[in-house]
Amino acid sequence: MEYKHARDDNFGDFACGRVIYNKPGMPIFPVRLTQEIFGRCLNYLKNRKNICIYDPCCGSGYMLTVLGFLNTGIIDRIIASDIDNEAVNLAKRNLSLLTGEGLECRIRQLNDLYEKFHKASHKEAIESGKRMMNMLGSFPKKPDTYAFQADLLSENVLGHQSFKADIVMTDVPYGNLVAWQGDREDGIGVLMENLIPVLKPDSVVAICTDKKQKIKTEKYRRLEKQLIGKRKFEIFALQDTTLESGAKI
C-alpha cells in the first residue's frame, strides 16, 4: 500500500506507555497507519472540518488519542466505547491527555517518577509530554471526548445515543475473534448493522481486521480495501437507501 496521507515521521512521542497510558494485554495500532486510514476516510467526506470520530472497540483509546493529537483543528469530537469497562476507564484517562489539565497531570506523574528513580526513560517521557503539550497549545479549541461501555453485538445498543459520527474507525479484536463474537457467525456484520443509528448519510466506516477475515454486509458499499502485512482495512459507506430503511429499525 502506498501511503498518501501520513508521512514517515518519528512518532516516538506516542510510544505506548511513554506518555499515553497502557496496560498489558491492551492492543495498540501503528501510528502512521492510524493516520493514513484517517486521512483516507477524511478524503471521502464533503465536510472535512469539525469531525466527529467514533471507535466502537476502543480498547485503551490509543488510536483515538493519537488521532486527537495529530489532527487538532480537524477533529471536534471523539467518541469511544468498548465492551470492557476496564478498557473504557483506561480510554478516559488517555483521552484526558487531549486537555491541558490532563496532560499536565501526566507530566507531573512522570516528573515524580524521574525524581524517585532517575531513569532515562522517564526523562525522555517528560520531554515527549512537553512536545505533546506544544501540539495542543497551538489550537485553543480541544476536542470534546466521551467514552462509554457498550457491547456492539447487542441489538439496538446505540439507539439511545445522540451523537452522529462522520468517521467510524476501529480495529476489531481479531486476536480472540471467536470469544468476541460469541455464537454469532458474522460478528463484524452485526457490529456494522448496529452502527447505523449513529451514522450520517455520508459517514464512512473503516474496519481493520486480520487479512483472512471476511466482511459481509448488504447495507454498505465498499469504497476501498488495503492489505498491510497480516492486517487489512476496508472503508465503507452506507448504501443510498440504508438510512431511509434504517430509520424504521
N, C-alpha and C positions, 0 to 999 in steps of 0.2 A: 504494500500500500504506500502511495506517495502522500507525505504529509503536506497539507496545503494551508493549514490554519495554526499550526503550532511549531515554533522554531525549536531547534535542537539546543536549548539553553541549559544552563546549570540550575536544576531545581532542588539543589541540596537543602535549601532552607525549609522545604516541605517534607523532608525525610520523616517518615512516620516515627513518632516517639521523641523527636528532637524538640520541636515546639508543639506540634499537633499531638494531642493525647492519643495514646494507643493502649491496647490490652491484648495480651497473647491470644491468638485464635481469631482475632478480628481481621478480615481480609482488607488489603489495600489495593489500589489500582494505579498503574503507571501515570505519572503526572502529564507527560507530553501527550499520551494517548487520550487522557481525560479531556485535555484542552482541544485536541483535534476533533474529537467527537462532538464536543460542544460547538466548535466553530462550524462544523458541517451542519449540525442541527440549525444553528442560527441562520445559516445561508438559505435555508428553505423558508424562513419566515419573512413576511412582508414588513412587519414591525420588528425592529432589532434593538429596541431600547426598552427600558423598564421591564425586563424579562422576569417572569416567574418560572422557576425551575423546581421540579419535584423528583425526588428519588424514593420510590416505594419500598426498596430493600436497602436502606441506607447504611446498615451496619454501624460503624463508628462515626459516620458522617464525613469521612475523609475526602471522598470525591467532591462533595458539595462545598466543603470548607476550602479546598484548593481552588475550585472554580470561583468562589467568592472573592478570594484574593487576586486571582488572575484577571477577573472581569469586573472590577469595581467601575461603577459608572454605567454598566450594561445590565447587570443583574440587580433587580429591585427587590425581589422576594425569593427566599429559599425555604422550601418545604421538605421535610424528611419524615419518613416513617419506617418502622420495622416491626416484625412480629415479636422481637425480643426486647423486653423492657430495659434490660441492662444495656443493650446496644443503643436504644433511644436516649438513655441518660448520658451515655458517652458522646453521642452525636450532639446533644445540647451543649455539653462542655466545649466541644470543638467549634460549633457554630458561634459560641460566645466569643471566640477569638477574633471574629469579624467586627467586634466592637472595641473601641479604645480601652474600655474598662476591663473587658475580659482578657485582652492581650497584655495589658499592664499587670494584671494579676498573675498571669502565666510567667511573665518576665521576672516578677518578684519571687515566684517559686523557684525559678532557675537560679536567680541570684543567691537565694538561701542555700540551694544545693551546692553551688560553687563555693560559698563561704565555708560550708561544712566539710566538703570532700576535696575541693581544689582539683577537680577533674577537668582536663582539657575539653572533653565533650560538653560539659556544662557551659563552659565559657563560649564555645562555638555556638551552642544553642541560644545563649543570650544575644550574641551578635545576629543570629538569624531572626530572633524575635524583634530586634531593633529595625532590621531591614523590612520585616513584615509590617511593622508599625508605620514605617515611611510609606509603604504601599497604601495603607489605609488612609494616611494623613492627607494624601493628595485629592481625596474625594470625601467631602464632608458628609454626604448622604450615604449612610451604611445600609446594606440590605436588611429588610425585616426577615426574621427567621422564626420557624415554627416546626416543632418536632412532636410526633405523637405515635402511640403504639397502634398498630393495625395489622391484621392478617389479610393480605391482599388476595388470598384464595377463598375468603369468606364472602358470601353473596351480599351485594349492596353495601360493602364495607365503607365506601366513600360517599354514599348517597347523602349524608348529612353535612359533608364538608362544603364550605362556602368558597374556597379558592378555585381559581381556574389556571392551570399551568400552560405556559407557552411551550415549554420543553419538559418532557419526562426523560430522565436518563437513569439507567440502573444497571448494575452488574449482578445478575441473579446468582444465588448461591449454588452454582452448578457442581461444586465440590461434593455437596451432600444433597444433590437434587432429589433423590428418592425420598429422603426424610422431609425435605422442604415441601414437596407437592403431595405427600401422603398417598392416598389411594387414587388420586386423580391421574389420568393418563396424560393430560396436557396442562400442567401447572402454569406454563408461561401464557398459553392461550387464555386461561381463566384470569390470570393477572391482567392481561391486556383488555379483556372484556370489562373487568372491574374498574379500570382506569377511566372509562368513557365519561362518567359523571363529572370529572374534574378537568375535562379537555375542552378547548375552544375548537371551532370549526377548522382552524388552520394549525392546530397544535401538531408537534412532531414528537415521536416516541422512539428513543434509542435503547435497544436491548442488547446487552453484552452477555455472551454465553460461551460455553465450550463449543468449539467449532463443529462437534458432532451433533449438537442439539438442534433439532428442527423446530421451527416456529410455524404453527398453523393458525391462521386467523382469517375469517371472512369479512370482518368489519374494518380491516385496514388494508391499505395498499403499500407495498414495499417501495421505498424510494432509493435505497441502496443497501448493499451488503459488502462487507470488507473482512478479509481474513488477516489476522496478525498472530503468527506463531500458533499456539494452541487455542487462542481466543478468536472470536469473531464478534462483530457488531453489525446490527441491522437497524436501519432507520425507517420508520413507518409514519404514515399519515392516515387519518380516517378516510374511509370511503365517503363519497359525497352525500350519501343517504343515511349514513350511520347515526348522526346526531338527531335527525328527524325521527327515526325509529327508536333511537335510544332514549328520547325524551319520555317515552312511554314505559321505560323499564322501571 
